[in-house]
Amino acid sequence: MNFQKRKNIILNILEERGEVTVKELADELAISEITVRRDLTVLTADGLVYRTHGGIMKVELTKTPFHFANKAAVNVEEKDNICRLAAKEIQEGDIIFMDCGSTVFRLCQFIRNKKIHVITNSLPVVYELLNSSVKINLIGGEIDPERQAVHGRIAEEHIGRYKADRAFIGVDGISVENGLSAFSEIEAGITLAMFANSAISYLLCDTSKVGKDKYFRFAPINSLDVMITNKKTKETEQIEKAGIRVITF
């Protein structure tokens, strides 16, 4: 059976059920799970499905913008492993900041049963943590429909009213020489506000962001306390030598 036929069958199954696992697809198509995962990578990249841990779901079921759901599904296994490690850092009763990064979003599934307080500017994070053990505070301000997040001066002032135990953020680039960088000045402002009002700041990112510098450099490397990433590289070793605790799996 060629890929086009498998693609049509997978999409038909997904249309009927809304969500399906890799194992279920492998059994129904009589193919290996490796082949299924390869097919799902292509379908995810084309924006046709939303990748979950262990399977896929229809994009519209995420109730988030198309581009955000697709971005959150890229490198999903690495992001989930990073977030498992991040969840172990969180203690019962903690107050934490979570920004609107796609990796940070995937932390939600690992903290749903923790009795903690989450302060966030991310609408998808709020949606994901509803009806869980987590108390949620949505930062006020202007909503960016493209990012499904709250940004702006009012949002930054709102963050300043709180003191958190930990802040979990993502960036577009990080290097020892130029620190943290982003594509957007607006998102950088939210990150700086969360850093300033938390005891410990965590960066959650895979190594594709490490050693890279983007458009807007907004914070030195020492503004960060901990980086959780997927593997050790020459760049992560440099970051560790700069005094940052680096956690890998």
C-alpha positions in Angstrom: 0.0 0.0 0.0 1.5 3.3 -1.0 1.6 6.5 1.1 -1.3 8.2 -0.7 -3.7 5.2 0.1 -2.5 5.1 3.7 -3.0 8.9 4.0 -6.6 8.6 2.9 -7.3 5.8 5.3 -5.7 7.6 8.2 -7.6 10.7 7.5 -10.9 8.8 7.2 -10.3 7.0 10.5 -9.4 10.3 12.2 -12.6 12.0 10.7 -14.7 9.2 12.3 -13.1 9.0 15.7 -11.5 12.4 16.3 -8.4 10.8 17.8 -6.4 7.6 17.2 -3.2 6.1 18.5 -0.1 4.9 16.5 -0.7 1.3 17.6 -4.4 1.4 16.4 -3.3 2.7 13.0 -0.5 0.1 12.7 -3.0 -2.7 13.5 -5.7 -1.4 11.1 -3.3 -0.7 8.2 -1.2 -3.9 8.9 2.0 -1.9 8.8 4.8 -1.2 11.3 4.5 1.5 13.9 7.7 3.0 12.4 5.9 3.4 9.1 2.9 5.0 10.8 5.1 7.5 12.7 6.8 8.4 9.4 3.4 9.0 7.8 2.2 11.1 10.7 5.3 13.3 10.5 4.4 14.1 6.9 0.7 14.7 7.7 1.6 16.9 10.7 4.0 19.0 8.6 1.2 19.4 6.0 -1.1 20.7 8.8 -3.6 17.9 8.4 -3.4 16.4 11.9 -2.4 17.3 15.4 0.3 15.1 16.9 -0.3 13.9 20.4 1.8 11.7 22.7 1.2 8.3 21.2 -1.1 9.3 18.3 -2.9 12.1 16.5 -6.1 14.1 16.8 -8.1 16.3 14.5 -6.7 19.8 14.4 -10.0 21.5 15.2 -10.3 19.5 18.4 -7.4 21.4 19.9 -9.5 24.6 19.9 -6.4 26.6 19.2 -5.3 28.4 16.0 -4.2 26.1 13.2 -0.6 27.3 13.2 -0.2 27.0 16.9 -1.5 23.4 17.0 0.8 22.5 14.2 3.8 24.1 15.8 3.1 22.4 19.1 3.1 19.1 17.3 6.6 19.5 15.8 9.2 17.3 17.5 6.5 16.2 19.9 8.4 13.4 21.6 11.4 15.6 22.4 9.1 18.3 23.7 7.3 15.8 25.9 10.5 14.4 27.3 11.7 17.9 28.1 8.4 18.7 29.8 8.5 15.5 31.9 11.8 16.6 33.3 10.4 20.1 33.9 7.4 18.7 35.8 9.7 16.9 38.2 11.1 20.3 39.2 7.6 21.5 40.3 6.6 21.0 43.9 3.1 20.8 45.3 1.9 24.2 46.3 4.2 26.0 43.8 3.2 29.2 42.0 4.6 29.1 38.4 4.6 31.3 35.3 4.1 29.7 31.9 4.5 31.6 28.8 2.9 31.0 25.4 5.7 28.9 23.8 4.8 25.7 22.1 7.1 23.6 24.2 5.9 25.1 27.4 2.3 24.3 26.3 3.1 20.6 26.4 4.0 20.9 30.1 0.3 21.0 30.8 -0.3 17.3 30.4 2.3 16.5 33.1 1.0 18.9 35.8 -2.8 18.5 35.5 -2.9 16.5 38.8 -0.6 18.8 40.8 -2.1 21.2 43.3 -0.3 24.3 42.1 -1.1 27.7 40.8 -0.3 28.6 37.2 -0.1 32.2 36.0 0.0 32.4 32.2 -0.5 34.6 29.1 -1.4 31.6 27.0 -5.0 30.8 26.1 -4.2 27.2 25.0 -2.6 26.7 28.4 -5.7 27.9 30.1 -7.9 25.7 28.0 -5.7 22.7 28.5 -5.7 23.1 32.4 -9.4 23.7 32.8 -11.1 21.0 35.0 -7.7 20.0 36.4 -6.2 20.2 39.9 -4.4 23.4 38.9 -5.5 26.9 39.8 -5.2 29.2 36.8 -4.7 32.9 36.5 -4.9 34.4 33.0 -2.8 37.5 32.6 -4.9 40.5 31.5 -4.1 42.7 28.5 -4.5 42.7 24.7 -5.0 39.3 23.0 -2.8 38.5 20.0 -5.1 36.2 17.9 -2.3 34.8 15.9 -0.4 33.6 19.0 -3.5 33.0 21.1 -1.7 34.9 23.9 -2.0 38.1 25.9 0.7 40.6 25.3 1.5 44.3 25.9 2.3 46.8 28.6 -0.8 46.0 30.7 0.1 42.3 30.6 3.6 43.0 31.8 2.3 45.2 34.6 -0.1 42.4 35.6 2.8 39.9 35.8 4.6 42.4 38.1 1.9 42.0 40.7 2.8 38.4 41.4 5.7 36.5 42.9 6.2 33.0 41.5 8.4 30.1 42.6 9.3 29.2 39.0 8.9 30.6 35.5 8.9 28.3 32.5 9.6 30.0 29.2 10.7 29.3 25.6 12.9 31.4 23.3 13.7 31.5 19.6 17.5 31.5 20.2 20.1 31.2 23.0 23.8 31.6 23.0 26.5 32.3 25.6 27.7 35.4 23.6 24.4 37.0 23.0 22.1 35.5 25.6 18.4 35.1 24.9 16.9 36.3 21.6 13.4 36.3 20.0 11.6 37.1 16.8 9.4 39.5 18.6 10.0 42.4 21.1 6.4 41.9 22.4 7.1 38.3 23.5 10.5 39.3 24.9 8.7 41.8 27.3 6.6 39.0 28.7 9.6 36.8 29.3 11.5 39.6 31.1 8.6 40.3 33.3 8.3 36.6 34.3 12.0 36.4 35.0 11.9 39.5 37.2 9.1 38.1 39.3 10.1 34.4 39.8 12.7 32.8 42.1 13.9 30.4 39.5 13.7 30.8 35.7 13.6 27.8 33.4 14.1 27.6 29.7 12.5 24.7 27.9 13.9 24.2 24.4 15.4 21.6 22.1 19.0 22.0 20.8 17.8 23.5 17.5 17.5 26.8 19.4 20.9 26.5 21.2 23.8 28.4 19.7 21.4 30.5 17.6 20.9 34.3 17.6 17.6 35.8 16.4 16.4 39.2 15.5 16.0 40.7 19.0 18.5 40.1 21.8 16.7 40.8 25.0 18.5 39.2 28.0 22.0 38.1 29.0 22.6 34.4 29.6 22.9 34.9 33.3 19.2 35.9 33.6 18.5 32.2 33.2 18.8 29.7 36.1 18.0 26.4 34.4 17.9 25.1 30.8 16.1 21.8 30.1 16.9 20.4 26.6 17.0 17.1 24.8 20.7 16.4 24.7 24.2 17.7 25.5 26.1 19.5 22.8 29.2 21.7 22.6 26.9 24.7 22.9 25.0 23.3 26.0 28.4 22.6 27.6 29.4 26.3 27.1 26.1 27.4 28.7 26.7 25.1 31.7 30.2 26.6 32.1 28.5 30.0 32.2 26.9 28.9 35.4 23.5 27.7 34.1 22.2 24.4 35.3 21.5 22.2 32.3 19.2 19.2 32.5 19.1 16.7 29.6 17.5 13.3 29.1 
